[in-house]
Amino acid sequence: MEPYDGSDFYDDDRVFRQYILHRSRAESPNELIEKPIILDLLKSSPRKAVLDLGCGYGDLIDELTAGGVTTYTGIDASRNMINLARSRFPDKRIEFIQADITRWLYPVAHYDTVLARLVFHYVADLGSVLEKLGKTLITGGELVCSVEHPVITSSLESYAAGQKKTSWKVDDYFALGRRSQHWMGSNVIKYHRTVEEYWRLVTQAGFRITVLREGCPQAALFNDKDEFERRKRIPLFLILQATKL
């Protein structure tokens, strides 16, 4: 079976069910490491009109609306994700659209903040998407994004389903491009970029990077001390905040 690209991976029902269980784990690094940093960065971003790329099932909606967001548009290529999001948040002021973020027609100078959590490593031509985001943001608007850390995406040989990672093989780090990973019971295509390459693409698209974080775990967020110590061994996320010039 050919590997899925990011736009249809989560519409494999088996993958989708496994992913929802995966994200609901008490020790999920998405919840304990990546999400708290994203929320911290959003505190300093203008957030009246938010575009959420790769919105999934809308797991930041409650925090965003509580923080004063008046217009929210979530985009995701997955039918399963969008259907779940709509069922969870039927409020008409919250809009979910099933679309490929590489082909969606972005309105010009419309959004204060673009949020893109763990979606850019599925995009082959990221430079083109970032150029579109530069146009859809107002001047001074913010891009807040996270990706799998390049230490992770460089070589996926160390991943073994059902086993906790205690170390990671870093290889072919400067060989940018396509990687295939067996994950969530199927195969998916991801795109490896170095930290330097993410920096180049974001700034080339007309942004000034203001914050770079690598997902350092915070002990206060972990109930399990051993899990906290394990998560300190390798970085899982690269997180950027950038302002449109």
C-alpha positions as CSV (number, residue, x, y, z in Angstrom):
1,M,0.0,0.0,0.0
2,E,1.3,3.4,-1.0
3,P,1.8,5.8,2.0
4,Y,-0.8,8.5,2.6
5,D,0.0,12.1,2.2
6,G,-1.0,14.4,5.1
7,S,-4.3,15.4,3.4
8,D,-5.9,12.0,3.5
9,F,-4.0,10.1,6.3
10,Y,-6.6,10.8,9.0
11,D,-9.5,9.8,6.8
12,D,-8.4,6.2,7.1
13,D,-10.9,5.3,9.9
14,R,-8.5,2.9,11.6
15,V,-5.9,5.6,11.7
16,F,-8.4,8.2,13.0
17,R,-9.6,6.0,15.8
18,Q,-6.1,5.2,16.9
19,Y,-5.1,8.8,16.7
20,I,-7.9,10.0,18.9
21,L,-7.0,7.4,21.5
22,H,-3.3,8.4,21.2
23,R,-4.1,12.1,21.8
24,S,-6.4,11.3,24.8
25,R,-3.5,9.8,26.8
26,A,-2.8,11.5,30.1
27,E,0.9,11.7,29.3
28,S,0.4,13.0,25.7
29,P,3.3,15.3,24.9
30,N,1.0,17.4,22.7
31,E,-1.0,18.3,25.9
32,L,1.9,18.5,28.3
33,I,4.6,20.1,26.2
34,E,3.4,21.6,22.9
35,K,0.0,23.0,23.8
36,P,1.1,25.0,26.9
37,I,3.8,26.7,24.8
38,I,1.3,27.5,22.0
39,L,-1.1,29.0,24.6
40,D,1.6,31.0,26.2
41,L,2.7,32.5,22.8
42,L,-0.9,33.3,21.9
43,K,-1.2,35.6,24.9
44,S,0.9,38.1,23.1
45,S,-0.7,37.8,19.7
46,P,-3.6,39.8,18.3
47,R,-6.5,37.3,18.4
48,K,-9.7,38.8,17.2
49,A,-9.7,36.9,13.9
50,V,-7.9,33.6,14.0
51,L,-7.2,31.2,11.1
52,D,-6.3,27.7,12.4
53,L,-4.5,25.5,9.8
54,G,-4.7,21.8,10.3
55,C,-7.2,22.5,13.1
56,G,-8.0,18.8,13.7
57,Y,-11.0,18.5,16.0
58,G,-10.7,22.0,17.4
59,D,-8.9,21.2,20.7
60,L,-8.0,24.9,21.2
61,I,-11.4,26.4,20.7
62,D,-12.3,26.7,24.4
63,E,-9.0,28.5,25.2
64,L,-9.3,30.8,22.1
65,T,-12.8,31.9,22.7
66,A,-12.1,32.5,26.4
67,G,-9.2,34.7,25.3
68,G,-11.4,37.0,23.3
69,V,-11.4,35.6,19.8
70,T,-14.4,36.8,17.9
71,T,-13.9,35.1,14.5
72,Y,-12.5,31.6,14.2
73,T,-11.9,29.6,11.0
74,G,-10.5,26.1,11.2
75,I,-9.1,24.4,8.0
76,D,-8.4,20.7,7.8
77,A,-8.1,18.4,4.9
78,S,-9.6,15.5,6.9
79,R,-13.3,14.8,6.6
80,N,-13.1,12.8,9.9
81,M,-11.5,15.7,11.7
82,I,-13.9,18.4,10.4
83,N,-17.0,16.3,11.2
84,L,-15.8,15.7,14.7
85,A,-15.0,19.4,15.2
86,R,-18.4,20.5,13.9
87,S,-20.1,18.0,16.3
88,R,-18.2,19.4,19.2
89,F,-18.6,23.1,18.4
90,P,-22.0,23.7,16.7
91,D,-21.7,27.5,17.4
92,K,-22.2,29.3,14.0
93,R,-19.6,31.9,14.9
94,I,-17.0,29.1,14.7
95,E,-16.4,27.9,11.1
96,F,-14.8,24.6,10.1
97,I,-13.8,24.1,6.5
98,Q,-12.6,20.8,4.9
99,A,-9.9,22.0,2.5
100,D,-6.3,21.4,1.6
101,I,-4.3,24.3,3.0
102,T,-2.1,24.3,-0.1
103,R,-5.0,25.0,-2.4
104,W,-7.5,27.0,-0.2
105,L,-8.3,30.5,-1.4
106,Y,-7.0,32.7,1.4
107,P,-8.7,36.1,1.9
108,V,-6.3,39.1,1.7
109,A,-5.4,41.0,4.9
110,H,-8.1,39.3,6.8
111,Y,-6.7,37.6,9.9
112,D,-4.9,38.8,13.0
113,T,-3.4,35.4,13.9
114,V,-2.6,32.3,11.9
115,L,-2.2,29.2,14.0
116,A,-0.6,26.1,12.5
117,R,0.0,23.2,14.9
118,L,1.9,20.2,13.7
119,V,0.8,20.6,10.1
120,F,3.7,22.1,8.1
121,H,5.8,18.9,8.2
122,Y,3.1,17.4,6.0
123,V,3.5,20.1,3.3
124,A,5.8,19.6,0.4
125,D,5.9,23.2,-0.8
126,L,5.9,25.1,2.5
127,G,7.3,28.3,1.0
128,S,4.2,28.7,-1.2
129,V,1.9,28.3,1.8
130,L,3.9,30.7,3.9
131,E,3.6,33.3,1.1
132,K,-0.1,32.9,1.2
133,L,-0.1,33.4,5.0
134,G,1.8,36.6,4.6
135,K,-0.9,37.9,2.4
136,T,-3.9,36.7,4.5
137,L,-2.5,38.3,7.7
138,I,-2.9,42.0,8.5
139,T,0.3,44.0,8.9
140,G,1.7,43.2,12.3
141,G,-0.3,40.0,12.4
142,E,1.2,36.9,14.0
143,L,2.0,33.4,12.8
144,V,2.3,30.8,15.6
145,C,3.3,27.4,14.4
146,S,4.7,24.1,15.6
147,V,6.3,21.2,13.7
148,E,7.9,17.9,14.7
149,H,11.4,18.8,15.7
150,P,14.0,18.2,12.9
151,V,15.9,15.8,15.2
152,I,12.8,13.6,14.9
153,T,12.0,14.0,11.2
154,S,15.6,13.6,10.0
155,S,15.5,9.8,10.4
156,L,12.4,7.9,11.4
157,E,14.2,4.5,11.8
158,S,14.1,4.8,15.6
159,Y,10.3,4.8,15.8
160,A,8.7,1.5,16.9
161,A,5.0,1.2,17.5
162,G,4.0,0.5,21.0
163,Q,7.4,1.2,22.5
164,K,8.4,4.3,24.4
165,K,11.3,6.2,22.9
166,T,14.3,6.7,25.1
167,S,16.7,7.9,22.4
168,W,16.6,8.8,18.7
169,K,18.8,8.2,15.7
170,V,19.7,11.5,14.0
171,D,20.8,10.8,10.4
172,D,20.7,12.5,7.0
173,Y,20.0,15.7,8.8
174,F,20.9,18.0,6.0
175,A,19.2,15.8,3.3
176,L,15.9,17.8,3.1
177,G,12.7,16.4,1.8
178,R,10.4,13.4,1.8
179,R,10.3,10.8,4.6
180,S,7.9,7.9,4.9
181,Q,6.8,6.8,8.4
182,H,4.8,3.9,9.7
183,W,2.6,5.5,12.3
184,M,-0.9,4.9,13.8
185,G,-1.1,1.6,11.9
186,S,-0.5,3.0,8.4
187,N,2.2,4.8,6.4
188,V,2.3,8.6,6.0
189,I,4.6,11.0,4.1
190,K,6.3,13.8,6.1
191,Y,8.9,16.4,5.0
192,H,12.1,16.9,6.8
193,R,13.5,20.4,7.2
194,T,16.3,21.7,9.4
195,V,15.9,24.4,11.9
196,E,17.8,26.7,9.6
197,E,15.5,25.8,6.7
198,Y,12.4,26.6,8.6
199,W,13.9,29.9,9.6
200,R,14.8,30.7,6.0
201,L,11.4,29.9,4.6
202,V,9.5,31.9,7.3
203,T,11.7,35.0,7.0
204,Q,11.7,34.8,3.2
205,A,7.9,34.9,3.2
206,G,8.0,38.3,4.9
207,F,8.0,37.5,8.6
208,R,10.2,38.4,11.4
209,I,10.7,35.5,13.8
210,T,10.3,36.7,17.4
211,V,10.3,33.5,19.4
212,L,11.9,30.1,18.8
213,R,11.1,27.3,21.3
214,E,12.1,23.6,21.3
215,G,9.5,22.2,23.7
216,C,11.5,22.0,26.9
217,P,9.3,20.0,29.3
218,Q,8.2,21.7,32.5
219,A,8.2,19.5,35.6
220,A,5.1,21.2,37.1
221,L,3.0,19.8,34.2
222,F,3.9,16.2,34.7
223,N,2.4,13.9,37.4
224,D,4.9,11.1,36.5
225,K,8.5,12.1,37.3
226,D,9.9,9.3,35.2
227,E,7.9,10.5,32.2
228,F,9.2,14.0,32.8
229,E,12.8,12.7,32.9
230,R,12.3,10.7,29.7
231,R,10.9,13.7,27.9
232,K,14.0,15.8,28.7
233,R,16.2,13.5,26.6
234,I,15.2,14.5,23.0
235,P,13.2,17.5,21.6
236,L,9.9,16.6,20.1
237,F,8.7,20.0,18.9
238,L,10.0,23.1,17.2
239,I,7.7,26.1,17.8
240,L,7.9,29.5,16.2
241,Q,6.2,32.8,16.6
242,A,6.6,35.4,13.8
243,T,5.3,38.8,12.9
244,K,4.2,39.9,9.4
245,L,6.3,42.9,8.4
